[in-house]
Amino acid sequence: MTFPYAATVTWDAVPGAASYAVTLNGAVVGTPTTPTLGVAIPAAGTHTIGVTAVSPFERSPEGTLTFEIVAVGKPGNIKIR
């Protein structure tokens, strides 16, 4: 896996939502009008995606997903026999 890693985030549509505010680690990464968004995961580690439905009158509570990408270590103790 190389970084930034391109991922597609999807969620269930919310009736009455005009758009969605999508965050990655607390920073807004998009405001799509459909329940899908491509995001760039910057590095290995623990990350949180948040999605808030937005209507002309209010914002929903944020739904979140926390996930971890584990970096692959390098091989060690290499020998020639």
Residue pairs with C-beta under 8 A, 6 or more apart in sequence:
1 69
1 72
3 41
3 42
3 43
3 44
4 40
4 41
4 42
4 43
5 40
5 41
5 69
6 38
6 39
6 40
6 41
7 38
7 39
7 40
7 41
8 36
8 37
8 38
8 39
9 22
9 36
9 37
9 38
9 39
9 49
9 51
10 35
10 36
11 20
11 35
11 36
11 51
11 63
12 35
13 34
13 35
14 20
14 35
14 53
14 60
16 53
16 55
17 53
17 54
17 55
17 60
18 33
18 54
18 55
18 56
19 31
19 32
19 33
19 54
20 31
20 32
20 33
20 35
20 37
20 51
20 52
20 53
20 54
21 28
21 31
21 50
21 51
21 52
21 54
21 59
22 28
22 29
22 30
22 31
22 32
22 37
22 39
22 49
22 50
22 51
23 29
23 48
23 49
23 50
23 51
23 52
23 62
24 39
24 41
24 47
24 48
24 49
24 50
25 47
25 48
26 48
26 50
29 37
29 39
29 40
30 37
30 39
31 54
39 49
41 47
41 69
43 69
44 69
44 70
44 71
45 68
45 69
45 71
46 66
46 67
46 68
47 66
47 67
47 68
47 69
48 64
48 65
48 66
48 67
49 64
49 65
49 67
50 62
50 63
50 64
51 62
51 63
51 64
52 59
52 60
52 61
52 62
52 63
53 59
53 60
54 60
